[in-house]
Amino acid sequence: MDKFIDLRSDTVTKPTSAMRFAMLEAEVGDDVYGEDPTINRLERYAADIVGKQASLFVPTGTMGNQTAICVHTRPGQEIICDGRSHIVLYEMGGPAIFAACVTRTIATDDGLLDWGVIGSMIRGPSDHFQGTGLIALENSHNVAGGRVYPQENVADICDKAHAEGVPVHMDGARIFNAAAHLNITPAEIAAPVDSVMFCLSKGLGAPVGSMLAGSRSFIEQARRVRKGLGGGMRQAGVLAAAGLVALKESPAKIPADHANAQYLATSLANVPGIVIDPSIVETNILFLDCAQSGMEAFELSRRLREKGVLANAVSATRMRLVTHRDVSHEDCAVAVNFMRDILNARTI
Ligand SMILES: Cc1ncc(COP(=O)(O)O)c(C=O)c1O
């Protein structure tokens, strides 16, 4: 197969020529000494984009989230978050390992929390427990299908959390997708939260890296935690250079990814055997249910691969598709046709 149509994740995006040229020409220095001019430029630029005093370049979104948790909390404290959030499901138990915290999770359909339920779980320290150390929101929410917080919700949660003395961290791995959906800026989304992490290496297309942003003193502490986690990088300006290009050039392309996701959802809703609700597809991630087709999602995924389309089954009946800058509208149309062919052949 010459080229796969890769709908597994937006992490599969490859760096553009502009990014590769910028990497070639990047001025570098030792960033642990604070001497990498390209990283310094990226950190300034990224902080401005999310409207925070400072930011820190980290190798991964996971390190950004875990660093934030370590800075905000003390051992034994509780982190209130959605039960399917990335920090709970896919960060290797990091909150327990690195921050010695426990997560108190809330079950939701759409991944989005509100103060009604969070407020009832907040508790101060006592002789029996350490109390709440942090609230973590994921925006957009990956496993809930790219859902986006209404901004009033984020503001309400943060106002009330702050009144209780509890900080709020946003896992904004895909904050640019959330911003495109809401038609507001990433800075507007991040304004009420104390810290925000966002990824350069997903829909924005950089090869490596994420940013953690917050107040100057928060980022000073985060820099030390990052070093402790093994994330003190040296001449990583070559990576930051690609990140700067990604931040400047890629956000404008995200609405096209959302249009492709909407196209996939509406087209697949008409394929017999597939159940998907296009009205809940807000960004670039969608989940479909193929139980009624009589074919297991794992088998559907295998057959699609034979035809050159990559899509992950997440259970026997569900499959996740993710659009990004390296799949075109035409690629999506091909994927829909293959899916229809495979399921038609099955039911005949
Ligand atoms: C919502 C969310 N947060 C954090 C991450 C972690 O990013 P990384 O893979 O760079 O560690 C991901 C990765 O998919 C994600 O989807």
The ligand as a Tripos MOL2 file, in Angstrom:
@<TRIPOS>MOLECULE
LIG
   16    16     1     0     0
SMALL
NO_CHARGES

@<TRIPOS>ATOM
      1 C1         -6.7900   14.7840   25.7150 C.3       1 LIG1
      2 C2         -5.3450   14.3800   25.6990 C.ar      1 LIG1
      3 N1         -4.5470   14.8250   26.6550 N.ar      1 LIG1
      4 C3         -3.2450   14.4980   26.6970 C.ar      1 LIG1
      5 C4         -2.6890   13.7010   25.7220 C.ar      1 LIG1
      6 C5         -1.2520   13.3180   25.8530 C.3       1 LIG1
      7 O1         -0.4290   13.7360   24.8250 O.3       1 LIG1
      8 P1          0.9400   12.9520   24.5200 P.3       1 LIG1
      9 O2          0.5850   11.7800   23.6750 O.co2     1 LIG1
     10 O3          1.7530   13.9850   23.8040 O.co2     1 LIG1
     11 O4          1.5400   12.5560   25.8190 O.co2     1 LIG1
     12 C6         -3.5070   13.1980   24.7040 C.ar      1 LIG1
     13 C7         -2.9450   12.3230   23.6630 C.2       1 LIG1
     14 O5         -3.6150   11.7480   22.8500 O.2       1 LIG1
     15 C8         -4.8760   13.5440   24.6860 C.ar      1 LIG1
     16 O6         -5.7210   13.0840   23.7610 O.3       1 LIG1
@<TRIPOS>BOND
     1     1     2 1
     2     2     3 ar
     3     2    15 ar
     4     3     4 ar
     5     4     5 ar
     6     5     6 1
     7     5    12 ar
     8     6     7 1
     9     7     8 1
    10     8     9 2
    11     8    10 1
    12     8    11 1
    13    12    13 1
    14    12    15 ar
    15    13    14 2
    16    15    16 1
@<TRIPOS>SUBSTRUCTURE
     1 LIG1         1 GROUP 0 **** ****
